[in-house]
Amino acid sequence: MTLTAAAPAALLGGPALPQERRLVTAIPGPESQSRMARKDAAVASGVGTMMPVFAVAAGGGVIVDADGNSLIDLGSGIAVTTVGNSDPLVVDAVIEQVRRFTHTCFTITPYDGYVEVAEALNRLTPGDHDKRTALFNSGAEAVENAIKIARHSTGKSAVVAFDHGYHGRTNLTMALTAKAMPYKAGFGPFAPDVYRAPMSYPFRDGLSGAAAAERAIHTMERQIGADRLAAIIIEPIQGEGGFIVPAEGFLPALQAWANENDVVFIADEVQSGFARTGAMFASEHEGLVPDLVVMAKGIAGGLPLSAVTGRAEIMDAPHAGGLGGTYGGNPIATAAALATLRSYDENDLVARATALGAIIRDELTLLQARDARIGDVRGRGAMMAIELVDAEGRPDAALTGRVAKHCHTAGVVVLTCGTDGNVIRLLPPLSIGDELLREGIGVIAEALAAN
Ligand code: PLZ
């Protein structure tokens, strides 16, 4: 089954929601406003919200708010609900598991779901070498564990991350994350022995992949030395940093250097993984075989689960009991993950991401041809973005903010990103229909025209 024309009907779960943009109040409506006031009085203000609307239902390509507005979802809760919200396979698997048992702690009395997810990830991640997997809860927790494993296995301690990289909000992952505001400012000191190398950013640096890799390798050799370096961690397509697709050849050259120097090459596929880019993992577009792959978000249809999968000899380096956590690989989350992986397969969602990507690229390229403020259209599959610039080609965060706000008010959930806050990213659920997607992009076009 190849799903190029429309979203698979099988992904429309629950009481199927009308697949339409429908505004019955201003955004936010009165119900959302009163709930926001309640939220402000109860929830720590450091926990920000992008849109002041409260969700009550979601499915296919829409989110319905407390006032009955139906919004087009171009964000998937930050690349999580790739199979859509409440995919029937996921719902059934979760209900069935909740009835059987909710928790035992895998490290106390194990259960099949955890092992089955490990087997599936060992099979699905790039490379046919012998692999092992460990499960955790959040992307940041999995990143932390990948670094722990790399340090234990190499006996070295330094770690390199890249300009514009994002890896989480815990102490070690804040150190790995590049951008200070809002992620790091005021929260230091940060974990030591973390270094930053220059990224390949074709729109801004104009370098070939080989030249950008040479620059990054030079930095690593001069500022750290391979003999101290345990791991390189990199997103094959950077997410929060601006949907930056490195120049061709950059990632393979880094991987080759890491392999030659006993440096663990870690691909952070938390945002780019699971069919999102038109491949199960973004690493596949350049034939990468990472030593370790970090996964989360799209892995479990919205339930919290993350994973590290990698070479058996590296994964097995830490002593028994060295890895764990109370909830890691929770049975409900692993049941959801198995159903989610089944949905990717049965609904041919890698092909669906490619088809959605073609629509997005065509529409955005047309827009770019008549609007010079769209400096760059980039991404792969259903992970696409536009970078907005001013007349001098400088990042235009103010315009980006106005365009996003306009979309939100018009009933389209779009997310921004980028170190300079000047990128609008599209991460639709793969359960969205073509027409709804086109309508959502049309609203972005209107927002640009009005601003
Ligand atoms: N690695 C590549 O994209 C999470 C962050 C949202 P957690 N990205 C969304 C926010 O503002 O906190 C992410 C990522 C990459 C790691 C992470 C971290 O994943 O599940 O949020 O911890």
Boltz pocket constraint, residues with backbone or C-beta under 6 A from the ligand:
constraints:
  - pocket:
      binder: B
      contacts: [[A, 78], [A, 137], [A, 138], [A, 139], [A, 140], [A, 141], [A, 143], [A, 166], [A, 167], [A, 168], [A, 169], [A, 235], [A, 239], [A, 240], [A, 268], [A, 269], [A, 270], [A, 271], [A, 272], [A, 296], [A, 297]]
      max_distance: 6.0
